[in-house]
Structures are given as structure tokens and as C-alpha cells.
């Protein structure tokens, strides 16, 4: 809901333009650059579920402050930026802990199914959430969508408390200092030919994805002329591709293999993003929905494949640090893409910016052709250079 509700509050309630919309998107992802690396080391030291519960509580309070400020008549763009930034810090810890939590609950041969179900549920929420936010914006105000989003974090916390399976114990790594622990994760990623390529393709893809998504609400409202209520339903239609991608990922990998399936998901779907800038009033809105849905399907399926590979491939005591080492670059390019798109939108116009960002999106998957990934049908199950060391470290 916040993906639509916060930009709608900025655009429809506070009169923000493309630059402010880009800043808002950048603020929520900037924490990955600032604290992502130490967050991974901290998560590897702590039990993961309590970290996630604390993050839910903090996020609920932050999003609740937006409607309170609006009702008091003091809401401003600066407030939204602070909420986006602080909730982004919470998201860094929550996402890192959640990625690292699943391998402690499931055996390795169930990770692909587990990830597909989790991502499928998330994709379903990405359909319902924007629609609910748009409906609330139409019926009441954009601020009402933020209030509903705050309540969703309470639901998350309640559901987390209902997990009965105890987290599997992890080998206790030597506490050699935070910097040393961070360096271990970075070295593991830098030395591995598969993780290096996946990090590079993720960083480039997020740069392009965030570029068009950060100005998408402005594009639909100001350029295409869509009402605030309809924006949520259009974005929900685009997000429908996520459900197809999540549940289609395992079928793709069974048919083509994990490595070739990943290539198909990334290279075969990204060019459809070029349909989005063709959107216009009436039937031409279908270009945006179709293009966005296919892109999101490919990205989601790729995320399922990459996530399952990483969880099975990386030793458990390093998993949190490896995740944030990769996300440091993957998510670190997101604020850059958001700010760049906002600046381009202000300087060149919103539609030309959509063409530039979706054009980059169309070609980013070619990075996967670098390295060994494209030369085999399946991704490996352990680092090939030191199989015994990492097999025993579990």
C-alpha cells in the first residue's frame, strides 16, 4: 500500500512534482547504502524472528505518524521523507532477517517451494495493496491508505508470533569485530563468479526499475490524466504479473534448469517494459498494464530462482552478511535511480524519462552472459572451488 499511498499523498495532497517523487523513493532505499553492510553482521549475531518483530513495531509507528500529522494540519514533504527514510532502515533489518530466517525453517530441497509460496503471497499483496490504497484515496483520501498500511505491520507481527517451528541453531562464528565480519561477507561475494554476476545484474536492473517506478505515479496522474483512485488499480494490474512469476518459477526451472530458467526470465521479459511509455488515455492504458505485468513477472520469477540458489549455496553462518553484501549494491542503486529519474523528469519531461529508464531495463539482463552462468543448465549447490570447507561449515 505504501508504494502507492505515500506518492499519492505527495502528489495529490501536497502538490509534489517528479523531483519530489524521486526524492521520496530514494529516501526509502538510501538506508541500504548507509547501514546495509553492518546490518547483515548484526542479523547474523541475533535470532531472526525477534528482529523482524521489532521492525514491524517501528514501521507501524512511523506510518501512523503520517495521518496523525495530516489531521493536525502539519503534514509536509519533509515529514514524508523522514518516514520513508526511517521505515527504510527498518526494512533493511526486516528483509535481511527474513531472507536468512527461511533456511532455518526448511530443508534445502524445500527452499524453492518455500520461496515460491512466500513471493507468491507477496505478489498477491502487491496486487491487493495498490488497489486498496487507490480505493481509499478515491473514497476518503490518500492519507487513509497510509493509515491502512500502518495497520498491516500489526498483522505481520501477529502472524510472525504464530510460527511454531524453532529456528535451527547456527554455528557460532568467531567474533572478530564488526569490520572483519563485514569483510568476510564482501570477500565471499567478490570471490564467487556466480554471486558477482548476480550482484551486478541486480544493481543494474534496480537502477532501471526504480527509475521508471519512481515517476510512474506522476506519469499516470499528470501526463496520462488518470485519477488518483484509478492509479492504484492500474498498478495492481501490473503487479498481477508477480503472482504468475512467483508460481511459474519452479515450473520454468524444472523445464529448463535453474541457470537457463533465470536467463529466460530476465532476458525474455525485460524488453516488454518499453510498452509502458506508450500509455495514454482510454485503451492505451493497456500498454502500461501489459508491459508492467510482464516485467514484474520476469523479475519475480528471477528473484525466486536467485533467492533459492543463494539460500542453499551460502553457508548459514555467512548468509546474512552475504545477503546484505549483494543488496548493498543491488539496493544501493535504487536511490540513485530514483533521484536520477526525478531530475530527468524535471529537466526533460516525464514521458522521455520513462523511455530512458525502460530502455535501460530492456538490456540489463545481458550482464548474465558474463561469467559461467550461461554455460550450464543449472546453478551449483555449493561453491565449486572449496566444496569440502563450505559443506562442513553448515
TORBA-164652 format. One record per residue (C-alpha): x, y, z; residue in one letter. Coordinates in Angstrom, 3 decimals, decimal comma. Layout:
// TORBA-164652
X/Y/Z/residu
X/Y/Z/A
...
END
This chain:
// TORBA-164652
X/Y/Z/residu
0,000/0,000/0,000/X
2,767/2,461/0,806/X
4,186/2,098/-2,730/X
1,059/3,943/-3,914/X
-0,177/5,718/-0,789/X
2,956/7,740/0,037/X
3,478/9,028/-3,542/X
-0,246/9,813/-3,789/X
-0,086/11,829/-0,569/X
2,888/13,718/-2,001/X
1,395/14,299/-5,481/X
-2,335/14,629/-4,841/X
-2,328/16,183/-1,347/X
0,930/18,169/-1,170/X
1,338/19,004/-4,883/X
4,713/17,306/-5,350/X
6,359/17,052/-8,772/X
8,675/14,430/-10,316/X
11,732/15,628/-8,381/X
9,986/15,321/-5,008/X
8,560/11,932/-6,022/X
12,076/10,762/-6,907/X
13,432/12,017/-3,586/X
10,681/10,147/-1,742/X
11,541/6,889/-3,491/X
15,263/7,446/-2,903/X
14,792/8,112/0,820/X
13,211/4,710/1,417/X
16,150/2,883/-0,199/X
19,061/5,048/0,925/X
19,493/3,045/4,182/X
20,783/0,095/2,171/X
23,793/2,226/1,252/X
24,257/3,646/4,744/X
23,703/0,687/7,084/X
23,186/-2,354/4,850/X
26,598/-3,922/5,465/X
26,667/-3,695/9,282/X
23,013/-4,765/9,395/X
23,975/-8,114/7,878/X
26,618/-8,718/10,531/X
24,170/-7,783/13,299/X
21,465/-10,070/11,906/X
23,950/-12,967/11,805/X
24,569/-12,409/15,537/X
20,889/-12,294/16,569/X
17,851/-14,595/16,422/X
15,986/-13,541/13,291/X
12,319/-13,535/14,351/X
12,710/-11,011/17,223/X
14,478/-8,687/14,783/X
11,518/-8,920/12,398/X
9,006/-8,293/15,194/X
10,850/-5,167/16,325/X
10,926/-3,865/12,756/X
7,166/-4,352/12,392/X
6,537/-2,299/15,534/X
8,799/0,553/14,391/X
7,277/0,647/10,889/X
3,736/0,728/12,271/X
4,541/3,757/14,421/X
6,246/5,580/11,543/X
3,408/5,171/9,057/X
0,840/6,015/11,741/X
2,539/9,401/12,160/X
1,506/10,456/8,626/X
-2,281/10,504/9,152/X
-1,767/11,992/12,629/X
0,262/14,852/11,136/X
-2,347/15,325/8,379/X
-5,197/15,512/10,887/X
-3,209/18,088/12,880/X
-2,605/20,136/9,736/X
1,202/19,934/9,880/X
1,967/17,316/7,213/X
4,728/18,331/4,780/X
7,044/16,745/2,219/X
9,833/16,760/4,821/X
7,730/14,576/7,117/X
7,135/12,063/4,316/X
10,861/11,971/3,546/X
11,703/11,249/7,202/X
9,091/8,474/7,372/X
10,369/6,958/4,120/X
13,970/7,044/5,342/X
13,348/5,614/8,825/X
10,975/2,934/7,538/X
13,692/2,099/5,012/X
16,098/1,433/7,896/X
13,522/-0,899/9,417/X
13,094/-2,628/6,046/X
16,850/-3,279/5,799/X
16,801/-5,290/9,016/X
13,460/-6,974/8,318/X
14,326/-8,129/4,805/X
17,802/-9,306/5,750/X
16,432/-11,260/8,705/X
13,560/-12,739/6,683/X
15,821/-13,970/3,860/X
18,155/-15,550/6,399/X
15,285/-16,948/8,512/X
13,761/-19,289/5,927/X
16,719/-21,728/5,591/X
16,497/-22,273/9,344/X
12,884/-23,435/8,987/X
13,022/-25,535/5,809/X
15,363/-28,233/4,477/X
17,394/-27,298/1,416/X
15,223/-29,288/-1,001/X
12,136/-27,324/0,106/X
13,629/-23,849/-0,297/X
12,454/-23,371/-3,893/X
8,852/-24,216/-2,973/X
9,041/-22,114/0,168/X
10,390/-19,106/-1,699/X
7,792/-19,515/-4,446/X
4,976/-19,503/-1,888/X
6,378/-16,537/0,014/X
6,998/-14,494/-3,117/X
3,608/-15,550/-4,470/X
1,940/-14,283/-1,312/X
3,921/-11,076/-1,530/X
2,914/-10,688/-5,167/X
-0,739/-11,173/-4,247/X
-0,344/-8,437/-1,636/X
1,232/-6,248/-4,312/X
-1,978/-6,650/-6,305/X
-4,366/-6,014/-3,427/X
-2,311/-3,288/-1,730/X
-2,230/-0,687/-4,527/X
-5,893/-1,360/-5,287/X
-6,854/-0,821/-1,657/X
-4,716/2,323/-1,464/X
-6,306/3,698/-4,636/X
-9,813/2,845/-3,440/X
-9,189/4,545/-0,096/X
-7,738/7,579/-1,874/X
-10,861/7,813/-4,038/X
-13,319/7,220/-1,197/X
-11,595/9,184/1,564/X
-8,063/10,499/0,972/X
-4,582/9,292/0,113/X
-3,741/9,593/3,820/X
-6,246/6,820/4,569/X
-4,112/4,428/2,544/X
-1,110/5,185/4,765/X
-3,236/4,503/7,855/X
-4,210/1,100/6,464/X
-0,553/0,417/5,709/X
0,350/1,119/9,339/X
-2,224/-1,473/10,428/X
-0,708/-4,050/8,084/X
2,502/-4,122/10,116/X
0,496/-5,147/13,177/X
-0,958/-8,032/11,171/X
2,581/-9,037/10,138/X
3,736/-9,084/13,759/X
0,780/-11,219/14,872/X
1,450/-13,736/12,109/X
5,147/-13,941/12,979/X
4,285/-14,838/16,581/X
2,264/-17,788/15,272/X
5,290/-19,538/13,741/X
5,783/-22,590/15,982/X
8,905/-24,063/14,398/X
12,018/-23,240/16,390/X
14,776/-21,548/14,416/X
17,557/-24,027/13,668/X
20,772/-23,353/15,610/X
23,613/-21,815/13,623/X
27,341/-22,408/14,054/X
28,689/-19,644/16,221/X
31,128/-17,598/14,174/X
34,170/-16,157/15,868/X
33,525/-12,576/16,937/X
36,459/-10,888/15,277/X
34,936/-7,434/15,166/X
32,216/-5,881/13,051/X
34,555/-4,740/10,275/X
36,084/-8,195/9,935/X
32,668/-9,833/9,793/X
31,506/-7,382/7,117/X
34,697/-8,005/5,142/X
34,087/-11,772/5,254/X
30,734/-11,325/3,512/X
32,157/-8,944/0,905/X
35,076/-11,270/0,147/X
32,772/-14,252/-0,283/X
30,681/-12,364/-2,856/X
33,675/-10,850/-4,662/X
35,442/-14,215/-4,949/X
32,454/-16,156/-6,282/X
31,792/-15,954/-10,067/X
28,061/-16,584/-9,715/X
27,370/-14,159/-6,893/X
29,428/-11,449/-8,632/X
27,317/-11,624/-11,777/X
24,027/-11,808/-9,883/X
25,030/-8,752/-7,862/X
25,897/-6,775/-10,986/X
22,687/-7,680/-12,807/X
20,615/-6,889/-9,713/X
22,220/-3,475/-9,306/X
21,671/-2,517/-12,949/X
18,139/-3,879/-13,020/X
17,135/-1,996/-9,885/X
18,589/1,216/-11,289/X
16,246/0,926/-14,289/X
13,243/-0,462/-12,395/X
13,315/2,263/-9,777/X
13,870/4,873/-12,458/X
10,520/4,284/-14,095/X
8,644/3,249/-10,951/X
9,642/6,376/-9,000/X
7,932/8,654/-11,544/X
5,158/6,221/-12,526/X
2,506/7,854/-10,316/X
3,429/11,307/-11,666/X
3,329/9,910/-15,230/X
-0,103/8,371/-14,778/X
-1,658/11,337/-12,942/X
-0,038/14,335/-14,656/X
0,723/13,048/-18,188/X
-1,864/10,363/-18,892/X
-4,618/12,009/-16,814/X
-5,546/9,049/-14,585/X
-7,488/9,793/-11,389/X
-5,771/9,042/-8,057/X
-8,220/6,236/-7,331/X
-7,594/4,540/-10,675/X
-3,790/4,717/-10,228/X
-3,915/2,066/-7,528/X
-5,887/-0,328/-9,718/X
-3,553/0,168/-12,673/X
-0,502/-0,575/-10,533/X
-2,353/-3,564/-9,061/X
-2,865/-4,823/-12,617/X
0,867/-4,502/-13,281/X
1,630/-6,297/-10,014/X
-0,523/-9,251/-11,100/X
2,472/-10,414/-13,088/X
4,225/-11,094/-9,800/X
1,843/-13,942/-8,918/X
2,418/-15,553/-12,317/X
6,166/-15,138/-11,961/X
6,302/-16,481/-8,408/X
4,368/-19,657/-9,065/X
5,754/-20,123/-12,558/X
9,391/-20,012/-11,410/X
9,556/-23,615/-10,224/X
7,891/-24,820/-13,420/X
10,399/-22,892/-15,512/X
13,354/-24,312/-13,592/X
12,039/-27,876/-13,887/X
11,679/-27,430/-17,630/X
14,868/-25,522/-18,438/X
17,098/-25,765/-15,342/X
17,811/-23,047/-12,799/X
20,533/-21,241/-14,772/X
18,747/-21,303/-18,134/X
15,443/-20,513/-16,452/X
16,995/-17,424/-14,896/X
18,281/-16,292/-18,298/X
14,836/-16,785/-19,813/X
13,098/-14,848/-17,050/X
15,456/-11,869/-17,233/X
16,244/-11,605/-20,951/X
12,818/-12,607/-22,257/X
10,603/-10,261/-20,230/X
12,519/-7,008/-19,632/X
12,011/-5,562/-23,163/X
8,242/-5,506/-22,567/X
8,859/-2,503/-20,294/X
9,098/-0,400/-23,457/X
5,301/-0,659/-23,705/X
4,830/1,489/-20,585/X
5,797/4,880/-22,082/X
3,269/4,254/-24,894/X
0,418/4,552/-22,375/X
-2,259/7,147/-22,967/X
-5,933/7,789/-22,213/X
-8,532/5,118/-22,859/X
-7,481/1,786/-24,339/X
-3,839/2,905/-24,441/X
-3,675/2,369/-20,675/X
-3,446/-1,336/-21,526/X
0,132/-0,733/-22,734/X
1,202/0,248/-19,229/X
-0,594/-2,658/-17,561/X
0,658/-5,284/-20,023/X
4,240/-4,015/-20,075/X
4,439/-3,669/-16,312/X
2,861/-7,081/-15,698/X
5,318/-8,943/-17,955/X
8,327/-7,112/-16,474/X
7,233/-7,837/-12,912/X
6,559/-11,485/-13,773/X
10,111/-11,876/-15,053/X
11,675/-10,013/-12,133/X
9,667/-12,006/-9,586/X
10,485/-15,381/-11,147/X
14,149/-14,391/-11,283/X
14,053/-13,381/-7,627/X
12,637/-16,773/-6,636/X
15,391/-18,576/-8,533/X
18,172/-16,333/-7,227/X
16,886/-16,389/-3,660/X
16,630/-20,187/-3,511/X
20,085/-20,560/-5,056/X
21,653/-18,166/-2,575/X
19,999/-19,726/0,477/X
21,189/-23,215/-0,455/X
24,600/-22,134/-1,759/X
25,903/-19,862/1,002/X
26,949/-21,287/4,408/X
24,326/-20,415/7,033/X
26,690/-18,526/9,348/X
27,591/-16,183/6,462/X
24,147/-15,881/4,902/X
23,067/-12,579/6,467/X
26,357/-10,912/5,547/X
26,351/-12,284/2,008/X
22,755/-11,129/1,501/X
23,484/-7,553/2,523/X
26,787/-7,515/0,658/X
24,823/-8,234/-2,510/X
21,935/-5,968/-1,560/X
24,360/-3,156/-0,730/X
24,886/-2,796/-4,478/X
21,529/-4,206/-5,603/X
19,509/-1,839/-3,446/X
22,183/0,830/-3,276/X
21,495/1,778/-6,891/X
17,799/2,313/-6,125/X
18,142/5,804/-4,575/X
20,492/6,722/-7,432/X
17,894/5,602/-9,980/X
15,087/7,392/-8,157/X
16,975/10,691/-7,880/X
18,207/10,466/-11,470/X
14,705/9,787/-12,765/X
13,291/12,656/-10,708/X
15,936/15,037/-12,054/X
15,409/13,831/-15,638/X
11,653/14,193/-15,232/X
12,051/17,795/-14,102/X
14,549/18,612/-16,885/X
13,290/16,609/-19,890/X
9,718/15,722/-19,008/X
8,170/12,614/-17,518/X
7,466/10,655/-20,715/X
11,045/10,985/-22,075/X
12,275/9,818/-18,670/X
10,058/6,753/-18,936/X
11,614/5,956/-22,326/X
15,164/6,292/-20,983/X
14,602/4,121/-17,913/X
12,618/1,381/-19,669/X
15,252/1,354/-22,421/X
17,930/0,573/-19,832/X
15,623/-2,058/-18,356/X
15,350/-3,788/-21,748/X
19,078/-4,575/-21,923/X
20,238/-5,021/-18,304/X
19,878/-8,824/-18,385/X
22,739/-9,125/-20,881/X
25,088/-8,935/-17,884/X
24,087/-12,542/-17,103/X
26,044/-13,606/-20,192/X
29,260/-12,654/-18,389/X
30,887/-15,479/-16,420/X
29,981/-19,169/-16,142/X
26,225/-18,918/-15,518/X
25,138/-19,121/-19,168/X
27,322/-22,166/-19,860/X
25,388/-24,633/-17,708/X
21,728/-25,664/-17,317/X
21,656/-25,461/-13,505/X
23,201/-23,284/-10,849/X
25,585/-25,113/-8,456/X
24,575/-26,156/-4,947/X
27,858/-25,156/-3,274/X
30,938/-23,069/-4,116/X
32,906/-25,100/-6,606/X
36,385/-24,052/-5,505/X
36,089/-25,100/-1,817/X
33,316/-27,715/-1,615/X
34,583/-29,528/1,475/X
35,233/-26,448/3,568/X
31,821/-24,950/2,994/X
29,969/-28,258/3,174/X
31,383/-28,911/6,659/X
30,741/-25,357/7,903/X
26,998/-25,968/7,910/X
END
